Structures are given as structure tokens and as C-alpha cells.
Amino acid sequence: MCGIVGFSSLDRPACVPLVNGLRRLEYRGYDSAGVALESPDGIKVFKKTGKVAELDKLLKERLGDEENAKCTIGIAHTRWATHGLPTEVNAHPHVADGGRLALVHNGIVENYAALRAQLEKKGCSFVSQTDTEVLAHLVAVFDRGDFLSAVSRALKKVEGTYGIAVISTRHPGEMVVARKGSSLVIGIGEGSTVVASDVSAIVAHTRQVIYLKDGDVARVTPGGVDIYTLDNVPVSREVQEVEWDAESVEKGGYEHFMLKEIFEQPETLRNTIRGRLDKVNCTAILSGLNLPPRELASIRRAVIIGCGTSLHAGMAGKYLFESLADIPTSPEQAAEFRYCNPIIGPDDWAIAVSQSGETADTLAAVRESIGKGALVSAICNVVGSTIAREAGRGVYLHAGPEISVASTKAFTSQVTVLAMIALKLGRARRLSREDGASICAELAALPDLVAKVLERNGDIAKVAEKYSGASDMFFLGRGILYPTALEGALKMKEISYVHAEGYQAAELKHGPIALLCEETPVVALLNDIPGKEKTVGNVQECRARKAPVVGIVTEGDESAAAHCNDVVYVPRTSAVVAPIVTVVALQLFAYHVARLRGCEIDQPRNLAKSVTVE
């Protein structure tokens, strides 16, 4: 859960591209940052706790213009702490070989304690609490003149995951990078080569990229890249073009990336849907699944695997799959899936949902499902990501880069894709043409429906102001809106630090109702779909305990609105797309509460965007 950037050029100073790249990756980790620059006088390392801005300030104070001009190769890192506190000593890059070698790392070395003990017996001196420092010393120990071979030999000793970049004054002009279970991308520019853990740090330089695969080790120079296996066998990797540009990772006039990404949702949903609705046959066209109707009809059970927001999308998928296609569906928390000896086999369909496509627990679940012979597909946003490649089939979201740590547009696109898969499954099994046509029409209208919710931003901000001082909140939903309640609560706790819990509406009275009082607002999802009247009954139970209720209510439904202290209106929809329009209102509500509380919205404390460790 860290960000890596490497830059190599014949004549262009590396410092500014490295720092700018770190800014693009700060959502991946932001408790400390560092840069190592190769210069004629040796490797110069600069590290600072806190945000990248603090590192930038340090570099401007300590790196003179003349010295900067000579440093054309370097590596950089922004950290989310795993081993060791966020201190300058624990910050990356880590050095070895008397300061002649520097290394940055994303991932976890599971056997680092044993390796450290072995290296200490050989005379290596450690200064940090991190697992990464072991890698730096290992490479130095194995360096006998061939830099790439030294890195490969070191990595063969490692148990765990890694994405690394290494430079050494013993090998000037050369950088070695490698990956296993942690993403690493190489950008091929004119006169320069860029390495990063995410393409968002590369697109300012080039849109021509190579996605390294697990077990790849690459020698990077200003002129290009040579890729090998850990056994030093040359391999070829395709150069691909990134479909979005540098402007996509700018705020575009919005105060925060999160607000920008919320307001992008009409367009991102258009991109997710574009070309995928077959209005003639009343089904969905999802060629990436590579599943003909006969194969779809033979699926016995679906298992949707994810973590956090992606798990909530999978829970909504359960309702869609079962109601539209009559297929039993189990949403599974990815971190539990691999360790519970899951019952899954050739007649089952495992669908992995991950925005980044690099989530470690979800990747492990994909591999477990493949190993047990299940049909496996992926729903990802990042093209070329590990989960997408290993699943081998699936659907890309086309939602564009998501920079804010709290996911918004990825969730709505994930649920939309699951709805299209459910439509395709249903039409292959039991869904009528008339019902398929109705769902196609509603999916096509989604961008406009979401735009109508966004028009109420000002009204939602006023409601948020009323409740921004709350310490606790409950979110209630029923049926397909239960996962939406969980997602609304997650957004609130992620960015505002308000203790928020999502519940199935009926479950509130089985214990949690004891916590209700005048200071505990309840957000109730009262869309005019099946189950609403029962949720209204639960709202009355809350009001009887003097808890104020904020209702998410269908436009024109004054009977439901009458039971609420405050109301946010959303457009009328069927249950199929209700989660998507409803969650946008909850995203805005959480955003404005966090803004009014003065919170760090895009980079909330203790969180990282891409969870690449288990």
C-alpha cells in the first residue's frame, strides 16, 4: 500500500518528475516519503515524514540547482506504514552497501525476520524496523558485478510480495525493477523511462506503458527496458496505450478529488454502459466474459468476491443475480474466502470485484478459485491489473482514474456492471424479453438519473450541516438497499471519522436500537420499491426513541417523507438501479459532513487506496 516512482533520463533532472509522480500516488500512502538520486558524488537520499509537500520543501532547501542538474536517475516512494512507525528512519528509500545502493519497495517480506538474522551474522547493520531494509542488504550481498542477477538472486530468497526499484553507484545509469503480487508499470517516453506502481504517475510523461507480470525483473535505462524472468530468461511484454491522460488526474476546479469524482459519475456510467446494451435482443453485450449462452445457462452458483466497497457492490450483485437470473449467489469477503476452505468447483462462477485489480486478498481468492477448478472472471477498473490478467476474462469499468481514497465512481460502475451481467444471465436462463427491455432502458437512463441527484447537491449540503456535529450515525436499508446502507456508512466513517454503522433495517431492533437517542441521527433508505413500508415501520421505531431521521425518499412520495425529520429526494427507479442513484446522495452527504468537520477528505488518516498486502 505504497507508491513507487522511478525516473531515468540521459539529460533531464529526475527530481521534479519523481516528486510530481509521488503527488499522483499520494493516495496510495502518505505517512512519509523519500527520494534517492544517483549523482556523480554517490547516491543522495532525502526522506521526510508526512505528506509529499514536506519532502518537496526539503529537496528545495537542500538540493542546489547545479547538483540537481546532474541527477538524471532516481527512485522515490510514498509510504503507508506496515512494519515500523512512520518515521524518517523507516521511510523509503532504504540504503545498503555503505550508502552505494538504494531501494524502494511495496509489499511485505514475510520471512524478513529470518533473513535479517542471517544478514546480521554476515555483518550487515540495520537501522530501521522495516522488512524492506532486508531487501536492500540482500541485493548488496549478492552483487558480484551483474546488477540484474544480484536482484534476481536476492528475490529468490524472499517469501511474500514485492514491487521494487533499485539503483546503485556500482552500476551507474541503470535501474532494476521487479514485481510479484504488487503492481509495477514502465512508461516508455522519448529520451526517458518512467517506472511507477500506478499509471497515474506516468501519464504526464507518456501513455505507452508495459505492465510487468509476476516474476518479471527488468533493467531500465534512459533508452528503454529489457525484461527477464528470475532465472535470467529474456521475455517480451506488450507495449500498451493508456486510455486516459494527465488531465484526468487533476482536480479540474473542484475543491477535492472526491467531489470531482462524485460529479463525474454521469459520464463514467456512460462509459461503463457504452456499447454494452443490446436493445434488439434485450440483453447485455459483455464480450470480455467470453461466455456463450449455453455456458451461462449451465452455471450452478455465483460467488462474488471483494473487500470494502467492492464487497458492498457484490452484495448488491447477489440481489440482482437472484432476482433476474434465479442463480444462487454468495457475496464473499475476500480475506476470509481463501482460509475457510471454500466449497467451489467447476459448476460455480467466481467473480472478483476490485477497483485497482491489485487487492491482495482478492487476488489470493482468485488464485484459490482457479485452483479449485471454478470459472473465474474479474470486474476491475485498471486495465492490465494483476487480477484482470490472472482471471483471464471479465469486464472493465472504464470509470477513469479514482484518486480519492474513498471510492465513489468505481462503486456505481461496479454495481452497473453487475446489473448488466445479471441481465445477460437472466436472458440466458429465464428473464423475458419484455423485462429485459425494461432493464435495458433503465440502465441506459442511469447517467441522467444520477445527474438529477447531483442537482440536489446544495440541498444535501444543508442537511449535512444540520448533522455534521454528530458522533454516531446509523444507516438503514432493506433488500437491495441494505448493501447501499453499508456503503453509505462506510463513506461516512472513512472521510468524516464519524462512527457510522449500516444495518438491515429490521436488524436495528435486535440490539442496536439501545444506542438511539436525540444525538444519534438515522439515515433511512426509503425509496419507493418493495420493502419500503416495512422500513417506514423501522423509522417509526427510531422516532419513538427521539432519534432524528434523514430519509432518502423517492420524488413525490410525501407519505414516506412525512415520517422523517429531513429529506433528500432521489428520482423514481426500479429496485434494479435504486442502489446506484441512492448511493450518490449518500456520497454527497458524507462529503459535506466531512468538509464541515474540516477533515482531510481525499487522504483520510490511516487509509490507503490500493490494499496490496493481506
N, C-alpha and C positions, 0 to 999 in steps of 0.2 A: 504494500500500500504506500508506495513511494514513487517519486518521479525522477527519471533519469534523462539527461541530455548529454550528448557528445557532439563535438564540432571539430572538423578537420579541414583546413584550407591551406593553400600554398602561400597566400599573401594577405588574407583577411584576418584581422584580430578576432580571437574566439570569444573574448569576454562578453561583449554585448549580445551576440547570438545565444550564448549559454544562459545568461540572466533572463533574456526575453523568453527563452524556451521554458525556464523554470516558472516564470509567471504564468505561462499557459498550462503548466502542470501542477500549479499550487493546490488545485482541488484534490490532488492525489495524496497530499501530505504537506503539512505546513507548521510543524513544531520546530524545525531547524532546516538550514540549507547550507550548501557549500559548493565551492568550485576548486578544481585543480587545473593549473595551466602549465603546459610544457614550455619552458623558456631556455635560452642558451645557458642560463645560470642554474638550471635544475628545475625541479617541479615546485611551483608556488601554490600553496594551499591556503584558502580563505574560508572560514566557517563562522556561522553566526546562528544563535537560537532565534526563534520567532519567524516572522514572515520573510519572504524573498526581498522585500523592500529594505530590511535591515542588512542583508548581505550586500545588496546593491550599494548602499551607503558606505559600507566597509570597503568595498572594492574601489569606490571613487576616492576614498580617503587614502588608501594605501598603495594603489596601483597607478604609477605615473604613466603619462601618455607614451613616452619612449619605450618603457618596459611593456606596456600593453600592446604596442605595435608588433613586438617580437613574438608574442604568444599567439600562435595561429592554430594550436591544437589544445583541446581541453575537454574535461568532463565535469558534470555538475549534477547536483542531487537535491531534492527537497524531500524531507523525511516525515513519516508518521511512525512514531516510536513503537517498536515491538520489544526488542531486547535493550534494556537500559533506558534511563530517563532522557528527556530531550535536553541535552547539554551540548556545549561546543565539542567536548571530548568525544561524545558519542555520535556527533553529526558526521555525515559522509562529506567528502571522500576520506577513506582511511588509507594510511601510508605504511609502507614496509621497505625493506632493503635500504635502511638508512635514509629514508625520505626520497629514494630514487624511483619508487613505484607508488602509484595512487589508484584506488579502485572505488567504484560506487556499485551499489547492489540493491536490488528489490527482490524480496522473497525471504525465506527462512532456511538457515542451515541447521537441520535438526540434530546433527551429530557434532555440532560445533564444540561442545564441552570436551568430548574425547579428542577431537582434532587439536584443540587448544592445548590440552595436556601434552600431547605428542610434540607439538611445536615448541612449547616451553622447555621440554627436555633437550631440544636441539639448540636452545639458546635464544629463541625468539622472545622479544619483550612486548607485552601487551599493555595498552594504556586505556582502552575503553571497555565497556560492559557488553559490547555488541557481538553478535555472531559474525558480522561482516568482516571484522578485522582478521578473522581466521583465514578468509579467502585471500586477502592481500598477502599475508605471510606465506600461504601455501604456494601462490604463484611465484613469489620471490625464491622460495626454496627450490622449486622445480626449474627455474630459469637457467638454462645452460647455453643460451645463445639464440634459441628459436622461441620467440615470444609466444606465438600461437600454440606451439607444442607445450609450453610451460602452463598456459591457461588450461588447455585440454587435460593435461595430466593432473592438475590441481582439481578440476571439476569432477574427475572420475572418483575422487575421494569423498565427494560431497553427497550427503543424503538430504533431500529437501528440494526447495525450489529456488530459482535464481534468474535474474536478468542482470547482467553485469557489463560494465565498461571499464577497461584498464589501460593506463598509459605508463610508460617507463622511460627514463632518460637513457637506459641501456639500448633502447630501440626508438630513437627519435623519428618523428614523423609517422609513427604507427600507433594505432589504437586497436585493441582486440575486444570484441564484444561477444556475448554468448547468452543463450536463454534455455530455460527449462521450467515450464509452468508459470512463467512471468513474462508478459509481452515485451517485445523489443522490435522496433521498426527502424529501417535505414532509409533515409531520403537521399536520392541521387540528384545533386544540383550541378550547376556549371562552375567548376573550379572549387567545389566544396562538397563535403559529405556530412550529413547530419544523422545522428542516432538519437532515438527517444523511446520512452516507454509508451508513448501515445502520439498519434499523428498530429494532434493539435499543436504540438511543439515543432512540427516540421513544415506545415503548410505555408508558413511565411517565407520559406526558402524554396520549396519545390513541392509539386504534387505527385512526383514519380517516386514510388516507395517500394521497398522489399520487406515483406513480413517474414521474419525469421521463424523457423519451426523449432520445436523442442529438440535439443541435441545439436543445434547448429552453433558453430563457432566461426566468427568472421574477422578477417583482417581488414581494417578500414584505413584508407589513406585519402588524401585530398583528391586523388584521381579515380577513386572507386572502391570496390569491395570484392574480396574473394571469400567464399563461404566453404566450410568444411564440416565434416562430422567430428565427433570427439575422437575418432580413430584416424583423423587426418585424411579422410577420403573427400576429394572435391565434390561439391554438389551444386546444382543450379536452382535458383529460386526466381520465380517470375516477377518482373517489374510491373507493378500495378499503378493505376492513377486514382488518387483520392478524389471523391466526387464532390467535396466542398472545399471552400477556400478560406483564406485567413480572416476575411470579414465575418465569417460565421462564428468565430470565437471572440468577437468583440461585443461590447455591451450595446452598441448601437443606440446610445442616448438614454437607455434605461438606467435606473439607479443601481440595480443589481442584476446579475445574470439570471437569478431565479425568476424575477419579474419578466425579463425578456423571454425566457423560455416558456413561461406560462402563456404569454401573449403570442408566442409563435405557434401555439397548438392548432389553430385552424389550418395553417399552412403545412405543419408537419403531418397532420391527419390526412390532408390531401395527398401528400407524398406517400404516405403509408398505403392509402387506398388506390392511388392512381394505377390504372391498367389491371386491377385485380378483381373487378366485379364484372361478371358475365351476366348482363341483364337479359340476354336472349334465353339462356338456359337456367337463369335464376340461381346461379351458384358463384363460387369464387374461383379465380384463376391463380393458383399458387404453385407455379412450376418448380420452385425451389424445393418443394416437398418431394417431388418425383414419386408420387403415389397415385396410380391409376384407381378408378372407382372400385374395381374388384378387390384391390388390396385394402382400400379404405373400409369396404364393407366387411372385411374379414377380421378387423381389429376387435379384440375381445374387451380390452380395457385401456384407458389412457391414464398415464401418470404425469402430472405437470410438476416440474421440479424448479425451485427457485429459493431466493433468500430476500428478506426485507420486502421492498416494494414489488419486486418480481414475484415473490411468493403470493402477495395480495392479488396481483394480476392472475396468477394461476388459480387462486381460489375463485375468482370471478369466472375463469375458464371452466371450472367444474360445473357451475350452473348452466353455462352456455352449452357445453358438450352434452350434458344430461338432458336438458330441455329440448334442444334442437336435433340431437342425433341419437338419443336413447343409448348412450355409451357410458357405462360406469367410469367415473373419473375420480382420481385421488390426487389432491394437491399435496406435495411433499416438501418439507423443509430440507434443503439440500444437505446441510451439515449433519442431519440425522440419518438421511437416506442410506449412505454407504455403510454406516455402522450398525444398522438394525437388521442386517441380513435380509434385504428386501426380497419379497416374492414377486419376481418379474421374469418374464420369459418371452418366447418367440411370438406369442399372440398379443403381446402388450406393446403399447406405443408410449415411449418416454419422450416428453417434450421439455427440453431445458430452456428456461427463460432467464436471460441475463442481458442487461443493458450493455455492459462493457464486453461481454463474451470472454472475460478473463477471471470471473469469480471462482476462486479456488475450490470452494465446497461444491459448487455446481459442476465444475469441470470433473471433480472426483466422482460425482454422481453419474455423469455422462459415461465415464470410463467403466463404472460398475455396471451400468445398464448394457453397454456394449458387450462386456464380458459375460453377461448372463443371457446373451442372445436376443435381446429386445430390439425392436425397431426404434431408432433414436433420431430425433430431429431437434433443431435449435431455433429459438427466436432471439435474435441479437440485433443490436444497433450498429456495432462496429464491424465493418467489412474486413474479412481476413483474420478475425479474432480466433483464439485457440478453440473455444467451444464450437464456433461455427465450422471450423476446419475439421475438428475431430468428429463432430456429429455427421458431417458429410452431406446433410440435407437440412433444409429449414427455410425460414423466412426472415429477411432483413427488414428492420423497421423503417429505414430511410428517414429517421427523425432528425438527422444532423447532430452535431456535437452538443453534448449536455455538460456544461461547465459547472453549474451549481451542484454542490454535493447532494442536496435534496433533490431526488428525481421527480420530474413533473411530466414533461412531454413524452418521456420514454414509457411511463406507465399508461398513458392514454393510448399510445401507439401499440403497446403490448396487448392491452385488452381488445383493441380494434382488430389486431391480427388474430387473436384467439377467437373472436367473433366470426371472422372470415373462415377460419379453419372449421369452426363448428358448423357454419353454413355449408361448407364443402362436404363435411362428414355427413351432415343431415341429408343433403340432396343425394348422397350415395347410398343412404340407408332408408330413411322414412319420411323426410320432410317434403311436403307437397310443393308443387311449382308455385302455387299462389302464395304460400307462406314464404318461400324463398324469394319471390319477387318483392314482397313487403319488406323483408330484411335487407335486401339489396338497396332498396330505395332509402331506408333509414340510415344505412351505413353511408350511402352517398351524400346524405344531408348532414352528416356529423360535423363537418367543418363549420357550416352555417349555424348549427345549434350551439356549438362551443363559442362561436363569435358572439352570440346573444348573451351567453353567461358573462363574457368578458365586458360587455357593455354595462354590466351592473357592478363593475369594479368600485366605483365611488360609493354605492350603497353598501357593499360588503365592507369597505374600509370604515364606514360609520358604525356598523355593527361590531367590528373588531375593536374599535376604540372603546366601546362600552365594556368589553370583557377582557381587555388587554392586561388588567391587573390581577386576573385570576391565577391562583397557584395550581389548581387542578381542574380538569375538564373530562367529561365523558362524551363519547361519540356512539350513537346508537343506529344500527341498521338491521334490516331483516332480509332474508333471502339473498338475492344477488347484490344487494346494497350492504350486506354485512362486511364483505371484504373492503368496500369503499369506506365504511366507518373505520375499519382498522387502518386504512391508508391515510384518512384524514387525521386520525390521532397520531400516526407516525410523523406526518409532516409537522404537526403542531409541536411535538416533543423534540424533533430534530432541530428545528431552527429557532424556536422561542424559549426552549428549556422549561416550558410548562408541562407538568406531569399530566399526560393525557392518555386515556385508555379507550380502546374501541371494544364494543360488546355487541353480540347478537341481542337485539332489543329485549327479548324475553328473558335473557340471562341476567339482566340487571337486578331483578328482584330476588335472585338466588345468591344474595350476599352483598354485592357492591352497593346496593341501594342504601346500606347502612352509612355510607360516606356522604350521601347527599345532604346539602344544606344551602342556605341562601348564597354562599360564596362559591358554590360549585356549579358552573353552567353545564348544561347538557345540550349537545348538538344532535338533533334528531333528523334522520333522513326520511322525509315524509312524502316522497314522490308518489304521484297518483298511479301506482302499479299494484299488482296483487300483494297483499300483506300490509298495506298502508293502515287499514282500520285497526289492526292489532297493534301496530306501532303507536298509533294515536292513543290507545289504551295505556301503553307503557309511558307515554308522555304525561298523561294524566296522573300516573303514579309519581312521576318526578315532581310535577307541580304541587301535588299534595304534600311533598316534603320541602316545599318552598324553593326548590332548585329552579333557577331561570332556564328557559328552554329557547334555543335558537333553532328554528325549523328550516330545513331545506325543503321548499314546497313548490309544487307544480304551479305554473302561472294560472291564475283563475280559480284555484282551489281554496276558496275562502273558508270552507269548513275546517280544513286542516290548519290553516293559518290562525284561526280563532283560538287554538289550543297553545299557541306559542307566545312568548314574550317579544321575540324579534323574529323576523322572517327574511330569508334570502330566496328569491324566486328563480326557478330554472325552467327551461322550456319543457313542454309536454313531450314525452317519448314513451316508447315501449320499454319493457324490462331489459331488452337486449342491449340497448345503448345507454340506459339510465346511469350505470356506473361512470361512464365517460363524461357526460355533461355534469354530473353531480360532483365528481372529484375536482373539477376545475374550480367550482365555487369554494370547496374546502381548501384547495391550494391557495387561493387568494385570501381566504380568511386567516390561514396560518401565516402567510406572508405579512399581512398588515399587523397582526398581533406581534410578530417578531420585530417588525420595523418600529412600532410604537414602544416596544420594550428596549430598543437600542441594541438589538442583538446583531452578531456577525452572521448575516443571513447566508451568504454564499459559501462560507467556510466555518460551519459551526464547530464548536470545540469537540475534540476527541474523535471526530468522524473523518473518514476518507472516502473518496468517491468509488474507487475500484478496489474491492477487498480481495487481494491476491494472495492472502495467507489464510490457512484454516484456523 
